[in-house]
Structure formats: C-alpha cells, structure tokens
Amino acid sequence: MSARRLSAVLLVAVYVLLPWIPVRGKPAVFLDVANLRFHFFGLTFAAQDLWLAFFLITGLGFTLFFVTALFGRLWCGWACPQTIFLEHVYRRIELWIEGDAATRRRLDAGEWTAEKTWKRGAKHVASILVSLAIAHVLLAYFVSIPEVLRMVTHSPGEHWGVFLFIVVATTMLYLNFVWFREQLCIILCPYGRLQSALIDDNSVVIGYDARRGEPRGALRSSGGDGVGDCIDCFRCVQVCPTGIDIREGLQLECIACSACIDACDQVMDRVGKPRGLIRYDSMNGLAGGKTRFFRPRVVLYSVLLLVGAVVATLSVLRYESASLSVVRMQGAPYYVDDATVRNQFLVRVVNKQDVDDSFDVRVSVPGEVAVGLTVAGWDEPLKVGGGEESVRPLVVSIPRASYDGKFPLKIELIGTGRELTLARETEFVGPDPRLLKEHVSDDR
C-alpha cells in the first residue's frame, strides 16, 4: 500500500471513528448545537467559549500557509476531504465495478448492453449508499451515534428536520463526487488561486524534469539519437484527474494528487530508465539548482504559528468548567436608606459540565476591610443543572457611616462539589460621601 493511500485510509478512519470514541463520557468530537455544548477530546465548551474558535480557524489557516510555502498543494493531494473521498472511495467503487480508466472509456463509448446497464446501475447504487453513510456519520457529530441509531430505527415523521438534512446532504455528496468532482477544486475552491501568492521557486511541488525528459521521442532500442527520457506516452495526462499536462509546468488545476508520478514511474520501470522524471521537487531543483527551505515567508509563517499556538495553549489552560458574570441590576445604581448604602447585582452562573453542581458566593474588598459589609440574596448555595445556567440576585450593603466613596468589590464563585473558584471585580458605588455625612449630622 502506497504512503498516500495509507494516509487516506487513516484519515477516513479518523473521520468515521471520532463520534464513536468516548472521552469522559462524551464522543471525542461532539458538536451539540441543540444544547450549545461543544465537546473536544474531554473538554466541554459552552457558547460563551466560541471566541476560542478564533485560534482554531487562524491556526488552521497559518498551518495551511506554512505547509503550502514549503510543499505546495500538499493539503489538496493528501488531506483534503474532497480528494480523499473522491480518489480513495468513489473512484475505488468505479474501479471495482467498471474496471480501470481505459476499460471505463470503452464502456462509455459502447452500446447499452445488459453488462453496461448493470455496471452503471451498481456503481450509482453503491455511490448513493456510500453518500448516505457519510451523511449519517456527519450527523453523528451533531447528535451523537446513539441518537443517530435511534433515529434510523424510527419513522422519519418523528424528526422531519433531521430527515431532510440527511436527504439534502446525501444528494449533495452524490452529485459532488459522482458528477461535479474536480470542478469543485478548479471552479469553487479559492485555495488553488491563493497558491500563486503562497509558493515560490523553492516550494516543493510536483514537476516535470525537462532537462532530463526533453526532447521527447518514441522509445528507441538504442540509447542515443539525442532523445530524452520522456517517450511521450501521455500516460501522465491520462491519469490526471483534472486533465492537465504536467510537462507544461505548474498549473492552477494541479491538485498535487501524485497520480502522474505513479504513472510515469511505472512507465520508466517498463522501459528500463530511472524513476523521477516527474517527481516532488522545487522549480529551482528541477532546473538543477538547490532548494532553500529556510526563507523569509517560511520564517514569518512559523513565527505566526508559534505565537498563535502559545496564546491558544494559555487560553485552553485557563479554561474553567463553569463561567461567572456579574452585572448591576437595572434601575438606580445604588439605594440609600436611613442605615445603609445598597448595591444590587445579578450573578449569572453557567455550568458547562454535564452533571449538576452547586455554587456559593463570597464578597470581599481587595486590599482592605469594609466595615459592616453584608451580603443578602445568597442564603443557600445555588444549584445549577448540568449544561444549564442560573441567575440569582446579590445585594451588597454597607452602613452609611462606613461609606467613604466608591470602592472595588471582588465577587468569587465557589463550587461546592469540586475545586473551582471564579472571580469577577466590580465597583460598589454610592452618593457623594460629604453629602451623606452632612445628612447624618443633620439627623443627629
């Protein structure tokens, strides 16, 4: 098995198995959109944590830039789902049922016979079934495998929305991989157009060694006559999924699938010439020069990747399984009565775990002691269900005689069922202390 086919098998296996692999009681990757909970390898994120997706998206982007600067469209040929499923799943179906490319072309040109009818029918039925399976695996990322199994054993009328999703997804997959195919890469995907800005003459791409292959000519028994190693068999063109001639140089339509390399190497083996007429190399390397891997754009992408990775790692390490927000209640910012100055807050707690928990609150003044500070509205711990949120009022009061102006408040959330402490800071506000003391003197 070639390295490219092995990597494709592993990637398809990862895609299929991730919803099945349990980590801390949840699938390894589970995007529970209905409950706004996103599970990644044991970590559970709520909707409030979606800002972390910025690091994921930008990290993938800069990784793609970095890999492209070094190795051209390696992603397209080796890891893109479009290429993986098309080349290693749907085209395998064609190979098993209809034969190789030459046999399929003869079948296309031939009359409609019983053999052609059953082969075409079997190919399309198999493609639809595979598309249906891929659509159900995709659904499992959003509803979990047990829920998918429950749905397929019940009437579609019980979940029309999901049934419609499966029908649409299956249809799109079928049309894409059976009909549209490489046109998605050539027409719709912007990455091919970006490559001209991402690669240079030192990027490793798939190329034709013109110094060795030219001038082209038919195979001769003698090794002379000034003919290059390319025997002009057009095998590289025949196997190219986008129909280009790699001998004409690097082109937008090349998805780096390496089919031309495999085909050319097979031809070179048969004619007794060394492999590598078409190979992975840089334009400088194909021209006889040296490939420089260490260059400004590679350094820039490396630095951006490193900075992003450090910030993302620190953000994830600071991740907490509950969140706390404190806002002032609507209305007056403070209230004054004969004895106290009072501030009123709303404390919102989100429990990101899937199990119930209870939380208590502690209010303090950083760096000093507020004389007579009292807290009301939190007489007992706040119970919050797994994956739920709850809001409770918090009333903080201080004696009028002790109030000397606004001061910071530290509000801490303490998980009673686990080691968890979250803190937020706000301000305790009130009237001008001079007016307040004058009023107290008048009362006396």
Order of alpha helices (4+ residues) and beta strands (2+ residues): alpha-beta-beta-beta-beta-beta-alpha-alpha-alpha-alpha-alpha-alpha-alpha-alpha-alpha-beta-alpha-alpha-alpha-beta-alpha-alpha-beta-beta-beta-beta-beta-beta-beta-beta-beta-alpha
